[in-house]
Amino acid sequence: MAYKITDDCISCGACEAECPVGAIAEGDGKFEINADECLDCGACAGVCPVEAPQAE
């Protein structure tokens, strides 16, 4: 299962920099995860200051 970024995202970019496959990009008002590329590794969740990335 891929991760998704909740509306709690503050657009800090920490998750994008941590993603090993580049599945995270800045979207409209928050960052978004491409579910087809996500490895479900949880690296993004580990660095997010507001715990916005959550497992689906």
HTML snippet that shows the backbone in 3Dmol.js (N, CA, C, O; Angstrom):
<script src="https://3Dmol.org/build/3Dmol-min.js"></script>
<div id="view" style="width:600px;height:400px;position:relative"></div>
<script>
const pdb = `
ATOM      1  N   MET A   1       0.840  -1.192   0.000  1.00  0.00           N
ATOM      2  CA  MET A   1       0.000   0.000   0.000  1.00  0.00           C
ATOM      3  C   MET A   1       0.876   1.244   0.000  1.00  0.00           C
ATOM      4  O   MET A   1       1.862   1.323   0.732  1.00  0.00           O
ATOM      5  N   ALA A   2       0.519   2.178  -0.798  1.00  0.00           N
ATOM      6  CA  ALA A   2       1.259   3.434  -0.880  1.00  0.00           C
ATOM      7  C   ALA A   2       0.893   4.355   0.275  1.00  0.00           C
ATOM      8  O   ALA A   2      -0.144   4.198   0.921  1.00  0.00           O
ATOM      9  N   TYR A   3       1.766   5.309   0.511  1.00  0.00           N
ATOM     10  CA  TYR A   3       1.475   6.354   1.483  1.00  0.00           C
ATOM     11  C   TYR A   3       0.721   7.470   0.776  1.00  0.00           C
ATOM     12  O   TYR A   3       0.801   7.605  -0.445  1.00  0.00           O
ATOM     13  N   LYS A   4      -0.007   8.264   1.539  1.00  0.00           N
ATOM     14  CA  LYS A   4      -0.628   9.467   1.009  1.00  0.00           C
ATOM     15  C   LYS A   4      -0.340  10.588   1.993  1.00  0.00           C
ATOM     16  O   LYS A   4      -0.059  10.342   3.166  1.00  0.00           O
ATOM     17  N   ILE A   5      -0.411  11.813   1.511  1.00  0.00           N
ATOM     18  CA  ILE A   5      -0.134  12.966   2.360  1.00  0.00           C
ATOM     19  C   ILE A   5      -1.462  13.632   2.707  1.00  0.00           C
ATOM     20  O   ILE A   5      -2.239  13.995   1.825  1.00  0.00           O
ATOM     21  N   THR A   6      -1.702  13.782   3.981  1.00  0.00           N
ATOM     22  CA  THR A   6      -2.955  14.365   4.454  1.00  0.00           C
ATOM     23  C   THR A   6      -2.948  15.885   4.332  1.00  0.00           C
ATOM     24  O   THR A   6      -1.931  16.486   3.985  1.00  0.00           O
ATOM     25  N   ASP A   7      -4.081  16.489   4.617  1.00  0.00           N
ATOM     26  CA  ASP A   7      -4.206  17.948   4.575  1.00  0.00           C
ATOM     27  C   ASP A   7      -3.418  18.634   5.687  1.00  0.00           C
ATOM     28  O   ASP A   7      -3.366  19.863   5.735  1.00  0.00           O
ATOM     29  N   ASP A   8      -2.809  17.865   6.576  1.00  0.00           N
ATOM     30  CA  ASP A   8      -1.969  18.443   7.632  1.00  0.00           C
ATOM     31  C   ASP A   8      -0.638  18.958   7.074  1.00  0.00           C
ATOM     32  O   ASP A   8       0.098  19.648   7.779  1.00  0.00           O
ATOM     33  N   CYS A   9      -0.327  18.633   5.829  1.00  0.00           N
ATOM     34  CA  CYS A   9       0.936  19.019   5.191  1.00  0.00           C
ATOM     35  C   CYS A   9       1.150  20.531   5.269  1.00  0.00           C
ATOM     36  O   CYS A   9       0.247  21.318   4.986  1.00  0.00           O
ATOM     37  N   ILE A  10       2.362  20.915   5.658  1.00  0.00           N
ATOM     38  CA  ILE A  10       2.719  22.337   5.746  1.00  0.00           C
ATOM     39  C   ILE A  10       3.666  22.744   4.610  1.00  0.00           C
ATOM     40  O   ILE A  10       4.233  23.836   4.636  1.00  0.00           O
ATOM     41  N   SER A  11       3.834  21.874   3.625  1.00  0.00           N
ATOM     42  CA  SER A  11       4.663  22.132   2.434  1.00  0.00           C
ATOM     43  C   SER A  11       6.106  22.492   2.753  1.00  0.00           C
ATOM     44  O   SER A  11       6.679  23.387   2.133  1.00  0.00           O
ATOM     45  N   CYS A  12       6.691  21.795   3.720  1.00  0.00           N
ATOM     46  CA  CYS A  12       8.077  22.080   4.095  1.00  0.00           C
ATOM     47  C   CYS A  12       9.074  21.412   3.151  1.00  0.00           C
ATOM     48  O   CYS A  12      10.208  21.875   3.031  1.00  0.00           O
ATOM     49  N   GLY A  13       8.670  20.323   2.474  1.00  0.00           N
ATOM     50  CA  GLY A  13       9.529  19.649   1.516  1.00  0.00           C
ATOM     51  C   GLY A  13      10.430  18.572   2.094  1.00  0.00           C
ATOM     52  O   GLY A  13      11.190  17.948   1.355  1.00  0.00           O
ATOM     53  N   ALA A  14      10.362  18.340   3.389  1.00  0.00           N
ATOM     54  CA  ALA A  14      11.220  17.322   4.010  1.00  0.00           C
ATOM     55  C   ALA A  14      10.970  15.938   3.413  1.00  0.00           C
ATOM     56  O   ALA A  14      11.912  15.177   3.192  1.00  0.00           O
ATOM     57  N   CYS A  15       9.729  15.618   3.158  1.00  0.00           N
ATOM     58  CA  CYS A  15       9.380  14.299   2.622  1.00  0.00           C
ATOM     59  C   CYS A  15       9.920  14.114   1.208  1.00  0.00           C
ATOM     60  O   CYS A  15      10.424  13.044   0.866  1.00  0.00           O
ATOM     61  N   GLU A  16       9.814  15.149   0.396  1.00  0.00           N
ATOM     62  CA  GLU A  16      10.286  15.061  -0.990  1.00  0.00           C
ATOM     63  C   GLU A  16      11.782  14.745  -1.041  1.00  0.00           C
ATOM     64  O   GLU A  16      12.224  13.915  -1.836  1.00  0.00           O
ATOM     65  N   ALA A  17      12.542  15.402  -0.199  1.00  0.00           N
ATOM     66  CA  ALA A  17      13.984  15.185  -0.169  1.00  0.00           C
ATOM     67  C   ALA A  17      14.354  13.792   0.328  1.00  0.00           C
ATOM     68  O   ALA A  17      15.407  13.271  -0.039  1.00  0.00           O
ATOM     69  N   GLU A  18      13.522  13.192   1.142  1.00  0.00           N
ATOM     70  CA  GLU A  18      13.816  11.892   1.751  1.00  0.00           C
ATOM     71  C   GLU A  18      13.387  10.708   0.887  1.00  0.00           C
ATOM     72  O   GLU A  18      13.894   9.602   1.077  1.00  0.00           O
ATOM     73  N   CYS A  19      12.476  10.908  -0.047  1.00  0.00           N
ATOM     74  CA  CYS A  19      11.938   9.797  -0.841  1.00  0.00           C
ATOM     75  C   CYS A  19      13.027   9.202  -1.743  1.00  0.00           C
ATOM     76  O   CYS A  19      13.598   9.916  -2.568  1.00  0.00           O
ATOM     77  N   PRO A  20      13.322   7.905  -1.597  1.00  0.00           N
ATOM     78  CA  PRO A  20      14.403   7.287  -2.368  1.00  0.00           C
ATOM     79  C   PRO A  20      14.093   7.085  -3.855  1.00  0.00           C
ATOM     80  O   PRO A  20      15.006   6.863  -4.651  1.00  0.00           O
ATOM     81  N   VAL A  21      12.819   7.162  -4.231  1.00  0.00           N
ATOM     82  CA  VAL A  21      12.458   6.946  -5.635  1.00  0.00           C
ATOM     83  C   VAL A  21      11.852   8.180  -6.298  1.00  0.00           C
ATOM     84  O   VAL A  21      11.420   8.105  -7.448  1.00  0.00           O
ATOM     85  N   GLY A  22      11.810   9.291  -5.611  1.00  0.00           N
ATOM     86  CA  GLY A  22      11.284  10.521  -6.186  1.00  0.00           C
ATOM     87  C   GLY A  22       9.796  10.494  -6.456  1.00  0.00           C
ATOM     88  O   GLY A  22       9.326  11.096  -7.421  1.00  0.00           O
ATOM     89  N   ALA A  23       9.046   9.797  -5.605  1.00  0.00           N
ATOM     90  CA  ALA A  23       7.602   9.666  -5.801  1.00  0.00           C
ATOM     91  C   ALA A  23       6.812  10.843  -5.246  1.00  0.00           C
ATOM     92  O   ALA A  23       5.589  10.881  -5.385  1.00  0.00           O
ATOM     93  N   ILE A  24       7.482  11.798  -4.624  1.00  0.00           N
ATOM     94  CA  ILE A  24       6.798  12.918  -3.990  1.00  0.00           C
ATOM     95  C   ILE A  24       7.106  14.204  -4.741  1.00  0.00           C
ATOM     96  O   ILE A  24       8.258  14.487  -5.070  1.00  0.00           O
ATOM     97  N   ALA A  25       6.062  14.977  -5.006  1.00  0.00           N
ATOM     98  CA  ALA A  25       6.218  16.251  -5.709  1.00  0.00           C
ATOM     99  C   ALA A  25       5.274  17.274  -5.093  1.00  0.00           C
ATOM    100  O   ALA A  25       4.260  16.926  -4.488  1.00  0.00           O
ATOM    101  N   GLU A  26       5.630  18.542  -5.262  1.00  0.00           N
ATOM    102  CA  GLU A  26       4.783  19.610  -4.742  1.00  0.00           C
ATOM    103  C   GLU A  26       3.511  19.691  -5.572  1.00  0.00           C
ATOM    104  O   GLU A  26       3.551  19.761  -6.800  1.00  0.00           O
ATOM    105  N   GLY A  27       2.388  19.679  -4.876  1.00  0.00           N
ATOM    106  CA  GLY A  27       1.097  19.765  -5.544  1.00  0.00           C
ATOM    107  C   GLY A  27       0.433  21.094  -5.245  1.00  0.00           C
ATOM    108  O   GLY A  27       1.106  22.070  -4.915  1.00  0.00           O
ATOM    109  N   ASP A  28      -0.856  21.134  -5.358  1.00  0.00           N
ATOM    110  CA  ASP A  28      -1.626  22.347  -5.125  1.00  0.00           C
ATOM    111  C   ASP A  28      -1.901  22.516  -3.629  1.00  0.00           C
ATOM    112  O   ASP A  28      -2.873  21.971  -3.106  1.00  0.00           O
ATOM    113  N   GLY A  29      -1.054  23.261  -2.959  1.00  0.00           N
ATOM    114  CA  GLY A  29      -1.243  23.531  -1.538  1.00  0.00           C
ATOM    115  C   GLY A  29      -0.596  22.545  -0.594  1.00  0.00           C
ATOM    116  O   GLY A  29      -0.506  22.812   0.605  1.00  0.00           O
ATOM    117  N   LYS A  30      -0.139  21.405  -1.105  1.00  0.00           N
ATOM    118  CA  LYS A  30       0.551  20.412  -0.293  1.00  0.00           C
ATOM    119  C   LYS A  30       1.339  19.490  -1.215  1.00  0.00           C
ATOM    120  O   LYS A  30       1.153  19.503  -2.431  1.00  0.00           O
ATOM    121  N   PHE A  31       2.208  18.700  -0.629  1.00  0.00           N
ATOM    122  CA  PHE A  31       2.955  17.724  -1.415  1.00  0.00           C
ATOM    123  C   PHE A  31       2.075  16.505  -1.672  1.00  0.00           C
ATOM    124  O   PHE A  31       1.158  16.219  -0.902  1.00  0.00           O
ATOM    125  N   GLU A  32       2.358  15.793  -2.755  1.00  0.00           N
ATOM    126  CA  GLU A  32       1.571  14.626  -3.133  1.00  0.00           C
ATOM    127  C   GLU A  32       2.494  13.465  -3.457  1.00  0.00           C
ATOM    128  O   GLU A  32       3.615  13.662  -3.927  1.00  0.00           O
ATOM    129  N   ILE A  33       2.017  12.256  -3.203  1.00  0.00           N
ATOM    130  CA  ILE A  33       2.777  11.038  -3.471  1.00  0.00           C
ATOM    131  C   ILE A  33       2.156  10.307  -4.649  1.00  0.00           C
ATOM    132  O   ILE A  33       0.949  10.064  -4.671  1.00  0.00           O
ATOM    133  N   ASN A  34       2.978   9.959  -5.625  1.00  0.00           N
ATOM    134  CA  ASN A  34       2.529   9.160  -6.756  1.00  0.00           C
ATOM    135  C   ASN A  34       2.449   7.708  -6.269  1.00  0.00           C
ATOM    136  O   ASN A  34       3.475   7.070  -6.035  1.00  0.00           O
ATOM    137  N   ALA A  35       1.251   7.204  -6.121  1.00  0.00           N
ATOM    138  CA  ALA A  35       1.034   5.864  -5.564  1.00  0.00           C
ATOM    139  C   ALA A  35       1.669   4.767  -6.414  1.00  0.00           C
ATOM    140  O   ALA A  35       2.051   3.722  -5.888  1.00  0.00           O
ATOM    141  N   ASP A  36       1.786   4.994  -7.720  1.00  0.00           N
ATOM    142  CA  ASP A  36       2.382   3.994  -8.608  1.00  0.00           C
ATOM    143  C   ASP A  36       3.891   3.869  -8.406  1.00  0.00           C
ATOM    144  O   ASP A  36       4.474   2.833  -8.728  1.00  0.00           O
ATOM    145  N   GLU A  37       4.528   4.916  -7.876  1.00  0.00           N
ATOM    146  CA  GLU A  37       5.974   4.903  -7.662  1.00  0.00           C
ATOM    147  C   GLU A  37       6.362   4.642  -6.208  1.00  0.00           C
ATOM    148  O   GLU A  37       7.500   4.264  -5.934  1.00  0.00           O
ATOM    149  N   CYS A  38       5.441   4.836  -5.286  1.00  0.00           N
ATOM    150  CA  CYS A  38       5.721   4.696  -3.852  1.00  0.00           C
ATOM    151  C   CYS A  38       6.105   3.257  -3.505  1.00  0.00           C
ATOM    152  O   CYS A  38       5.437   2.307  -3.913  1.00  0.00           O
ATOM    153  N   LEU A  39       7.196   3.115  -2.744  1.00  0.00           N
ATOM    154  CA  LEU A  39       7.671   1.792  -2.318  1.00  0.00           C
ATOM    155  C   LEU A  39       7.110   1.370  -0.971  1.00  0.00           C
ATOM    156  O   LEU A  39       7.383   0.263  -0.508  1.00  0.00           O
ATOM    157  N   ASP A  40       6.325   2.241  -0.334  1.00  0.00           N
ATOM    158  CA  ASP A  40       5.767   1.971   0.989  1.00  0.00           C
ATOM    159  C   ASP A  40       6.877   1.783   2.024  1.00  0.00           C
ATOM    160  O   ASP A  40       6.752   0.960   2.931  1.00  0.00           O
ATOM    161  N   CYS A  41       7.959   2.546   1.885  1.00  0.00           N
ATOM    162  CA  CYS A  41       9.095   2.394   2.795  1.00  0.00           C
ATOM    163  C   CYS A  41       8.935   3.203   4.080  1.00  0.00           C
ATOM    164  O   CYS A  41       9.547   2.880   5.098  1.00  0.00           O
ATOM    165  N   GLY A  42       8.108   4.261   4.036  1.00  0.00           N
ATOM    166  CA  GLY A  42       7.874   5.067   5.220  1.00  0.00           C
ATOM    167  C   GLY A  42       8.928   6.115   5.512  1.00  0.00           C
ATOM    168  O   GLY A  42       8.873   6.770   6.553  1.00  0.00           O
ATOM    169  N   ALA A  43       9.886   6.288   4.614  1.00  0.00           N
ATOM    170  CA  ALA A  43      10.935   7.280   4.839  1.00  0.00           C
ATOM    171  C   ALA A  43      10.348   8.681   4.973  1.00  0.00           C
ATOM    172  O   ALA A  43      10.811   9.479   5.788  1.00  0.00           O
ATOM    173  N   CYS A  44       9.341   8.971   4.183  1.00  0.00           N
ATOM    174  CA  CYS A  44       8.708  10.290   4.226  1.00  0.00           C
ATOM    175  C   CYS A  44       8.041  10.549   5.573  1.00  0.00           C
ATOM    176  O   CYS A  44       8.128  11.648   6.119  1.00  0.00           O
ATOM    177  N   ALA A  45       7.382   9.536   6.094  1.00  0.00           N
ATOM    178  CA  ALA A  45       6.696   9.677   7.374  1.00  0.00           C
ATOM    179  C   ALA A  45       7.679   9.915   8.511  1.00  0.00           C
ATOM    180  O   ALA A  45       7.366  10.611   9.477  1.00  0.00           O
ATOM    181  N   GLY A  46       8.859   9.337   8.394  1.00  0.00           N
ATOM    182  CA  GLY A  46       9.858   9.467   9.446  1.00  0.00           C
ATOM    183  C   GLY A  46      10.458  10.852   9.583  1.00  0.00           C
ATOM    184  O   GLY A  46      10.992  11.187  10.641  1.00  0.00           O
ATOM    185  N   VAL A  47      10.383  11.665   8.537  1.00  0.00           N
ATOM    186  CA  VAL A  47      10.981  13.002   8.596  1.00  0.00           C
ATOM    187  C   VAL A  47       9.957  14.127   8.670  1.00  0.00           C
ATOM    188  O   VAL A  47      10.330  15.281   8.880  1.00  0.00           O
ATOM    189  N   CYS A  48       8.703  13.820   8.507  1.00  0.00           N
ATOM    190  CA  CYS A  48       7.666  14.864   8.492  1.00  0.00           C
ATOM    191  C   CYS A  48       7.415  15.426   9.893  1.00  0.00           C
ATOM    192  O   CYS A  48       7.129  14.670  10.821  1.00  0.00           O
ATOM    193  N   PRO A  49       7.520  16.751  10.051  1.00  0.00           N
ATOM    194  CA  PRO A  49       7.309  17.341  11.379  1.00  0.00           C
ATOM    195  C   PRO A  49       5.850  17.335  11.842  1.00  0.00           C
ATOM    196  O   PRO A  49       5.582  17.519  13.029  1.00  0.00           O
ATOM    197  N   VAL A  50       4.905  17.125  10.920  1.00  0.00           N
ATOM    198  CA  VAL A  50       3.485  17.130  11.304  1.00  0.00           C
ATOM    199  C   VAL A  50       2.799  15.785  11.037  1.00  0.00           C
ATOM    200  O   VAL A  50       1.575  15.686  11.131  1.00  0.00           O
ATOM    201  N   GLU A  51       3.568  14.766  10.709  1.00  0.00           N
ATOM    202  CA  GLU A  51       3.065  13.416  10.459  1.00  0.00           C
ATOM    203  C   GLU A  51       1.994  13.379   9.375  1.00  0.00           C
ATOM    204  O   GLU A  51       1.008  12.652   9.493  1.00  0.00           O
ATOM    205  N   ALA A  52       2.194  14.182   8.297  1.00  0.00           N
ATOM    206  CA  ALA A  52       1.228  14.221   7.211  1.00  0.00           C
ATOM    207  C   ALA A  52       1.238  12.956   6.345  1.00  0.00           C
ATOM    208  O   ALA A  52       0.162  12.511   5.945  1.00  0.00           O
ATOM    209  N   PRO A  53       2.390  12.354   6.032  1.00  0.00           N
ATOM    210  CA  PRO A  53       2.346  11.107   5.253  1.00  0.00           C
ATOM    211  C   PRO A  53       1.794   9.954   6.105  1.00  0.00           C
ATOM    212  O   PRO A  53       2.296   9.663   7.191  1.00  0.00           O
ATOM    213  N   GLN A  54       0.767   9.320   5.586  1.00  0.00           N
ATOM    214  CA  GLN A  54       0.131   8.213   6.297  1.00  0.00           C
ATOM    215  C   GLN A  54      -0.045   7.043   5.344  1.00  0.00           C
ATOM    216  O   GLN A  54      -0.278   7.236   4.151  1.00  0.00           O
ATOM    217  N   ALA A  55       0.068   5.828   5.874  1.00  0.00           N
ATOM    218  CA  ALA A  55      -0.165   4.635   5.063  1.00  0.00           C
ATOM    219  C   ALA A  55      -1.651   4.566   4.719  1.00  0.00           C
ATOM    220  O   ALA A  55      -2.506   4.806   5.572  1.00  0.00           O
ATOM    221  N   GLU A  56      -1.947   4.240   3.474  1.00  0.00           N
ATOM    222  CA  GLU A  56      -3.353   4.140   3.054  1.00  0.00           C
ATOM    223  C   GLU A  56      -3.972   2.864   3.569  1.00  0.00           C
ATOM    224  O   GLU A  56      -5.149   2.604   3.319  1.00  0.00           O
TER     225      GLU A  56
END
`;
const viewer = $3Dmol.createViewer("view");
viewer.addModel(pdb, "pdb");
viewer.setStyle({}, {cartoon: {color: "spectrum"}});
viewer.zoomTo();
viewer.render();
</script>
